[in-house]
Amino acid sequence: MYSSILSSARQKALISLSTIFVSLTSWSQISLTDDETVVNEDYNLRFGELYVDFAGSVTASFDSNVNYRSGEEKENGTAIVPGIETSVFWALSPYVTLDAGANIRYRNYLDGDGNDSLLIEGRDGGNSADLDLEFLLGDDSLFTFSNSLSGNSDTFSRTINSREAINDNYTAYFYSGMLDYAQRITPYTRLNLGLFRNYSWTEQDDLSFNDYTEDGVEARINSQIRDDMTLGVKASASKVDYEDSLRNEFDLLFVGLEFSTTTEAGAIFTGTVGAQNIDVDIANDPLSTDDGGWFPSADVQLTFNVGQFVSHEIGVFSGAGAASSIALSQDLTQFSYPNFAESYGGSYALDYLITENMVLRFSYEYNRVEESDAGLEYKDHRLELGTSVDTFEQGSVFVSFQYQNRFDANVENAGFVRYLLNGGLQFEF
């Protein structure tokens, strides 16, 4: 995920400026969608209203701790990661558009105990591949079928008798799909009604008890209360069902506010804040008795530019959801599965366009995780520093350093330190 961020920092800065412009000029009536379409004018192919863009990349990566272990058990590894990024925009008619993008890479370890895996990310450094179909029913109503897919490395912990943890690496995949209907109630007020499905899984059979499906409904009402601000309410309800009958299933309920505002200086402040309720059915695993409750939930971002060359992004998040670890008794005869996990933290990112052809990026993220039922608890630091340079007309080279430190874990050996060195080439076709 990290290496693709560097190669797209310049595009993200331009998109940020474009988003500010749209926010300042589209206030006459509230938009039917929160996602502004940015067509890549530097496309490779065009057939009428179909725009297609391709880019490729090759990355050499060194990982100091491919198995997420501590002490002498950790093992390093070297990998080659080729990839291809595709972006498609197609106006099938004045009323139907398709917008899709994906960055698909394959990580092949040349040595070490890392898992070869397919990595699925988004275009321009996004977290997930996306495919959106929009059906404009009229000036004031819109159907959107949105899909996203991601796949990346994660870590899984087995705790023995609440004393010692064994960490393993695996590749986790996550799909999210939504059918959303947007209707302007007034020129300045919009209603959204949606059905969604989320699906999380891994290819490893011994971790299939973590695979789950979440089905739910969502309702939102947003109003443009002044030229540069929208404010709304949001509610959603969903049910999480595990593929196997080992983990307890649960219901999720969210109620809260969402907002978006642009200051006179051009800063964009967006987010959702509210409360989340988890209601657990403990029938599958009676040993896990924490049946949930109410938790604060937030996802807030502030983005602003300093001059023409520096952009900042600050984020804060909190919430609760599915847990992944398990606990084993000392004799390995009894298992217990935490019912859910709380997480909260913050992030900061800096993009600095040093010259016309060179960009520097720094990012930092702090995350704290606390699982229910005396499950795993830890804190996590992630830091990245890197740069990309346009070396020829259709390509750039990039290099980055990433550092991860999981610490203050409540069981022995659950923490680890890991750093990665990435270098490579990205090129346009």
Buried (B, 14 or more C-beta within 10 A) or exposed (E): BBBBBBBBBBBBBBBBBEBBEBBEEEBEBBBBBBEEEBEBEEBBEEEEEBBBBBBBBBBBBBBBBBBBBBEEEBBBBBBBBBBBBBBBBBBBEEEEBBBBBBBBBBBEBEEBBBBEBEBBBBBBBBBBBBBBBBBBEEEBBBBBBBBBBBBBBBBBBBBBEBEEBBBBBBBBBBBBBBBBBBBBEEEBBBBBEBEBBBBBBBBBEEBBBBBBBBBBEBEBBBBBBEEBBBBBBBBBBBBBEBBEEBBBBBBBBBBBEBBBBBEEEBBBBBBBBBEBBBEBBBEBBEEBEBBBEEBBBBBBBBBBBEEEBBBBBBBBBBBBBBBBBBBBEEEEEEBBBBBBBBBBBBBBBBBBBEEEEBBBBBBBBBBBBBBBBBBBBBBBBBBBBBBBBBEEEEBBBBBBBBBBBBEEBBBEBBBBBBBBBBBBBBBBE
